[in-house]
């Protein structure tokens, strides 16, 4: 063994203070926080730069009547004179111009909250999109939001959801295409009766209706256990559809009550709501008797699993066809906080699109032609 190796071994065996592990963890956390702040600062400056470039081009077009050919020339010249700089393609410069025109009143010194909330003279875009929100969103997200979400209030929803959930650009596009904003908080529940405000509102917003499980491939006559197995097999996508905060506990979770065995379809713990979430999967229509079974499961979980610091367990019954009227009447008679939502395995294509798709026979005929 070399002298250097021996010396290092002695150093590793030194008596460390009792709080050394805590010190190491604290330093690692601070390094991570500093790296995050640095990335946010870089993104904020990049978004501001692109907005300013868009403003300069818009002003020249308005004042000097620049034609459509200026931007391609500008992209070429920037590439030739600053070859190391990325992000100044013709396409991206056009995005900068569109970005400025979407938010022409943006002020990079954030307005006081009271002024935004009380002043009716503040343009809607300024009230909905303060500078700190705009600068927190990655540039790629802005490009997708401007192209795909025209309603300003809906766009703001996706911005805030992206920040809260840490959505990547691809995940953001998936959520937009799945119309996540129109499904959030729409489950039929009795939360206002059994949960205090504002806790009831927070729990309500954690549920959707319907849930989209289009990542599954199940035949029409599937069994409920097949559905549960498929969801667990695609757990990452399932958790993404459930939303932020859900932690998986188990499938067919066993509970032993009164010398009898019971099995919960899916059991989760919600990290932010600090409560267990029991999910029961059903084929077909919602039936009133489902609520009684869920009420039983929630009671058992509260008594056997819930810690004294946890909030009361909630139940979520997922059916293919949840009848809202029947669900509302049913939930009035149960004493546990329960929600009822629908789920879809695939979303039906519009008839116009269906008519434009080739049939299996047409595809086979084309293949035969290509092989001959």
TORGU-569481 format. One record per residue (C-alpha): x, y, z. Coordinates in steps of 0.2 Angstrom, whole numbers, plus 5000, padded with zeros to 4 digits. Layout:
TORGU-569481
XYZ;...
//
This chain:
TORGU-569481
500050005000;500750174995;501050315008;499750424999;498450285000;498850255018;498750435022;497050455014;496450305024;496950385040;496050545035;494450445032;494550355049;494650525058;493350545072;492050665064;490950775075;489150715078;488350845067;489550815052;488150725042;486950865045;488350995039;488650895023;486750885019;486551075023;488051115011;487351004997;485651084999;486351254998;487451214982;485851144974;484851304979;486251414972;486251314955;484351324954;484451514957;485851534944;484751434931;483251544935;484351704933;485051644916;483251604910;482551774916;483951864907;483651764891;481751794891;482051984894;483351984879;482151904867;480752014872;481852164869;482452104852;480652074847;480252254853;481652324842;481052234827;479252274829;479752464831;480752464815;479352374806;478052504812;479252654809;480252604794;479152484785;480352334786;479852194774;479752014777;481451984770;482352074784;482251934797;483051804786;484451924782;484651964801;484751784806;486151744793;487151904798;487051854816;487551684812;489051744802;489651874814;489251784831;489351594826;489651544844;487951614849;486451494847;484551534847;484551664833;483851564819;482551644807;481251544816;481751594834;481851774829;480151764822;479651694839;480451844848;479351964838;477751854841;478251854860;478452044861;476752064852;475951944864;476552044879;476952224873;476552304890;477652194900;478652284913;480252204920;480052304936;478552204943;477052314948;476452304966;475152174969;473852294975;474052394959;473752244948;472252184958;471352354960;471752454945;470552424931;471652524919;472952394919;472952294903;472352114905;473952044899;474952144912;473752084926;473851904920;475751904916;476752004928;478652004923;479151884937;477951754930;478551774912;480351774917;480151614927;479451514911;480751434900;480851504882;480351344874;478751334885;478351514879;478451464861;477251314864;476051424874;475951564861;475651434847;474451324856;473551424869;472651584863;471551614878;472551724890;471751654906;472051474900;473851514896;474151584913;473451424921;474751324911;476151434916;475751424934;475451234933;477151214923;478051304938;477151214951;477351034944;479051064935;478351014918;479650994904;479251064887;478650894881;477550864896;476751044894;476251004876;475550834882;474450924895;473951054883;473350924871;472450834884;471550994890;472150974908;471551154912;469751094908;469750944919;470651004935;469551014950;467950954941;467650784951;466050764960;466350764978;465650804996;467250885001;466451055006;465350955019;466750855027;468350955025;468651135032;468951275021;470151315012;470751135014;469151075005;469651184990;471451124990;470850944990;469550974976;470851054965;471950894967;470750794957;470150794939;468750734929;468950644918;470650554919;471550504903;472350334903;472750334884;474450254887;473450094891;473049964878;471549864884;470149774875;468349834878;467949684889;469449714901;469349664920;469549794933;471149704939;471849714922;471549904923;472449924939;473949814933;474149914918;474150084928;475450014940;476449944925;476450124918;476650204935;477650354929;476350404916;474950364929;475750474942;475950614929;474050604925;473650604943;474650764946;475950824958;476050754975;475450584973;476550444980;476150264976;475950154992;475249984984;474049894973;472849774980;473349834997;472849705010;471849745025;471249625038;469649675047;468549555058;469449405052;469149445034;470349495020;469949655010;471049724996;471149914991;471349934972;472650074973;473250164988;474250324987;474850455000;474750644994;476350725000;475650905000;473950865006;474650755020;473350625018;473050445011;472050434995;471150274991;470650244973;469350114968;469250064949;467650024941;467049974924;465450054917;464250164926;464450234943;463350144956;462750204973;463450054982;465150094977;465150244989;464750125004;466250015000;467450174998;466750245015;467250075023;469050085015;469250265021;468750225039;469950075039;471450175032;471050315045;471050185059;472550075054;473750175043;473450365047;474750445058;474050575071;474850715061;474050655044;472450735038;470850625035;470950495021;469950535005;469250414992;469150424974;468050314964;468550304945;467150244933;467050244914;465350334916;465150434932;463350504932;463550664941;461750674947;461750504955;463450534962;462950694970;461450614979;462450464984;463850564992;462650665003;462350505013;464150455017;465250535031;466950515023;467650645010;467450554993;467550604975;466950524959;467750544942;467750464925;469150394916;469550374897;470650244889;470650334872;469850494867;468750474852;469350554836;468250684827;467250614813;468150724800;469750654806;469150474806;468450494788;470150544783;471050394790;471450244779;470550074783;471549914786;471049854769;471650004761;473349994770;473549814765;473049854747;474449994746;475749874754;475249744740;475549874727;477249924734;477849744734;477249704717;
//
